[in-house]
Amino acid sequence: MGWFEALVLGLVQGLTEFLPISSSAHIRVVSAFFGWNDPGAAFTAVIQLGTEAAVLIYFRRRIWDIVHTWSRSLVNRDLREEPAARMGWYVIAGSVPIGVLGLAFKDQIETTVRDLRLVGACLIVFGLLLAVADRLARNELTLDKNLNLPHALTYGLAQALALIPGVSRSGGTTGAGLLLGYRREEAAEYSFLLAIPAVLMSGVLELFKIGDGATPNWGPTILATVVSFAVGYAAIAWFLRYISTHRFTPFIVYRVLLGLVVIGAVSFDLIPAK
């Protein structure tokens, strides 16, 4: 992988990670249309550490409150009903599905599900599902008052679907939150918090593969990660402001159109499926 390719993919990662349009799909699709080799699941997982660093900094006060209160509640019973302490447990519980499924289907995640025909289909199908969720959304519930264990597990199962490029971690979990009745910005916030354990664990594990075989070298990978952090931080702020007053319609239309373009390009042999 060259420096220009790393720069482009870092920009793509930062722009798309927090929008409900699937960053992993865009990394795969952009590489295919430029005629670049598939950078692979390991590269994608590692540069997500950049966008996750943006989450840690953007939500630093919220995260510190959760970690601090949750850890103190382990020995202080009076704190166990505090919203921040309960959120700590809900993030842990919601992370279980993606951890289990990620390990169980590790080989398929790195090979089979990266087929562009599947990526295109997922962009369309899950875009339409997000449209349904957006239409049915009550936009009422808040995390501090209403989040419970069944809801956390539902969010977690939706996040696990994002192991397939084209589904979108943000789109899947936020869509699940809308169906459960949460306000858009609340659903998005929990989506970002829930991603922290999964992304950090996946990224750290995949670090050991960088530079081996067909995996990109360290230099371009670091550049892409740094760029994804800077762009991702700005994307978080914009997205949370946007969805507080707007529906997901532009993202849904974009997903469907991109999915059709990808499937059409593969069908006419303009880009390879694998």
TITI-55181 format. One line per 3 residues: number of its first residue (from 1); their letters; for each residue x, y, z of C-alpha. Coordinates in steps of 0.02 Angstrom, whole numbers, m for minus. Each point is the difference from the previous one (the first is absolute). Example, Ala and Ser with C-alpha at 12.3 -4.5 7.8 and 13.67 -1.06 7.14 Angstrom:
2
1) AS) 615 m225 390; 69 172 m33
***
This chain:
274
1) MGW) 0 0 0; 65 172 m48; m12 163 98
4) FEA) m135 74 m112; m107 m156 18; 21 8 190
7) LVL) m49 184 1; m157 m32 m102; m54 m150 105
10) GLV) 33 97 161; m114 139 m63; m133 m127 m49
13) QGL) 9 m84 170; m14 164 94; m145 63 m105
16) TEF) m103 m159 3; 30 m85 169; m132 98 94
19) LPI) m124 22 m141; m126 m142 m29; 79 m47 m167
22) SSS) 133 m130 50; 182 50 6; 60 m178 m34
25) AHI) m106 m5 m158; 73 165 m59; 178 m57 32
28) RVV) m38 m154 m105; m95 92 m138; 120 147 m18
31) SAF) 147 m119 m13; m89 m100 m135; m46 152 m105
34) FGW) 178 70 9; 66 m169 m54; 90 m27 165
37) NDP) 13 m167 88; m122 m33 140; 95 68 153
40) GAA) m79 m138 104; m94 m15 164; 159 24 104
43) FTA) 39 171 m77; m182 54 20; m2 m53 183
46) VIQ) 163 90 40; m44 167 m80; m164 m5 96
49) LGT) 109 30 153; 21 176 m67; m186 35 m8
52) EAA) m24 m84 169; 131 117 74; m112 141 m63
55) VLI) m145 m76 97; 105 m13 158; 48 183 m10
58) YFR) m170 68 m55; m93 m94 138; 143 8 126
61) RRI) m103 75 142; m143 m122 m28; 119 m148 m11
64) WDI) 96 54 156; m164 15 96; m53 m174 m55
67) VHT) 167 m83 38; 24 91 165; m177 m29 65
70) WSR) m7 m181 m61; 166 m47 80; m49 82 166
73) SLV) m169 m87 m4; 88 m168 8; 35 34 184
76) NRD) m130 133 39; m178 m66 m11; m74 174 10
79) LRE) 71 41 m172; m70 m152 m91; m161 86 m52
82) EPA) 90 152 m68; m28 18 m190; 188 4 m33
85) ARM) 30 m161 99; m141 m89 m90; 65 64 m167
88) GWY) 166 m85 37; m86 m168 17; m108 31 m153
91) VIA) 152 38 m108; 81 m162 61; m158 m102 m32
94) GSV) m30 79 m170; 178 m43 m53; m22 m187 28
97) PIG) m92 m41 m164; 132 76 m114; 139 m81 100
100) VLG) m76 m173 m12; m52 12 m182; 162 85 m50
103) LAF) 101 m146 67; m120 m132 m66; m1 67 m178
106) KDQ) 175 74 m8; 49 m90 m161; m159 49 m92
109) IET) 19 182 56; 173 7 m78; m51 m86 m162
112) TVR) m178 m44 m52; m95 153 62; 118 119 m91
115) DLR) m75 m52 m168; m62 161 m80; m163 m78 m55
118) LVG) m42 m32 182; 63 172 49; m115 82 m129
121) ACL) m149 m103 55; 30 44 183; 11 184 m40
124) IVF) m172 m9 m81; m89 m118 119; 60 78 161
127) GLL) m26 173 m72; m183 m44 m27; m11 m73 176
130) LAV) 70 164 68; m136 91 m98; m133 m107 86
133) ADR) 78 32 171; 9 187 m35; m181 3 m54
136) LAR) m61 m95 153; 111 93 124; m90 72 152
139) NEL) 154 106 41; m44 3 186; 111 m107 111
142) TLD) 165 52 79; 149 m106 52; 8 54 182
145) KNL) m184 m33 34; m47 m143 m115; 150 m108 m49
148) NLP) m10 m175 74; 82 m169 m29; m119 m63 m137
151) HAL) 23 163 m94; 190 m8 21; 3 m177 m72
154) TYG) m111 54 m145; 121 139 m40; 142 m125 17
157) LAQ) m77 m122 m123; m25 141 m124; 182 51 21
160) ALA) 55 m180 m34; m81 7 m171; 125 135 m46
163) LIP) 133 m135 m11; m67 m12 m178; 61 147 m107
166) GVS) m150 98 m61; m106 m17 157; 78 147 98
169) RSG) 33 m2 186; m74 174 19; m149 m39 m110
172) GTT) m37 m169 79; 9 54 181; m83 168 m26
175) GAG) m138 m84 m100; m27 m124 141; m11 145 121
178) LLL) m131 86 m108; m106 m158 m4; 13 m9 190
181) GYR) m65 179 10; 158 97 42; 36 176 m56
184) REE) 116 5 m151; 144 86 88; m16 m116 151
187) AAE) 3 m155 m111; 152 68 m92; 92 39 162
190) YSF) m25 m177 66; 55 m67 m168; 164 95 17
193) LLA) 27 m55 181; m43 m181 m40; 128 m3 m140
196) IPA) 146 42 115; 37 m175 73; m30 m90 m166
199) VLM) 105 117 m107; 143 12 125; 8 m189 22
202) SGV) m12 m36 m186; 127 134 m46; 128 m55 129
205) LEL) m15 m182 m51; 21 43 m184; 152 111 34
208) FKI) 109 m156 m1; m47 m35 m182; 55 169 m70
211) GDG) 149 m20 m116; m23 m188 m19; m37 m76 m171
214) ATP) m123 104 m101; m42 113 148; 55 183 m23
217) NWG) 162 56 84; 10 102 161; 36 170 m78
220) PTI) m156 15 m110; m106 m82 136; 54 130 129
223) LAT) m35 141 m123; m174 m66 m37; m34 m18 187
226) VVS) 53 178 40; m102 72 m143; m153 m101 52
229) FAV) 15 71 176; 4 182 m56; m142 m17 m125
232) GYA) m101 m115 114; m1 126 142; m80 131 m111
235) AIA) m122 m129 m69; m63 m45 176; m40 181 42
238) WFL) m89 29 m166; m100 m162 5; m66 25 177
241) RYI) m57 176 m43; m79 m57 m163; m105 m143 68
244) STH) m68 103 144; m111 89 m126; 3 m107 m159
247) RFT) m52 m173 m57; 118 m126 m80; m76 17 m174
250) PFI) 157 66 m91; 105 m143 69; m131 m128 m49
253) VYR) m12 64 m179; 190 3 m12; 15 m179 64
256) VLL) m125 m67 m125; 79 92 m147; 175 m54 48
259) GLV) m57 m180 22; m77 0 m174; 159 76 m74
262) VIG) 110 m131 83; m109 m146 m55; m11 71 m176
265) AVS) 188 28 m11; 34 m179 54; m133 m69 m118
268) FDL) 79 89 m150; 176 m51 53; 53 179 31
271) IPA) 69 m50 171; 40 m173 71; m120 m73 128
274) K) 143 m65 107
***
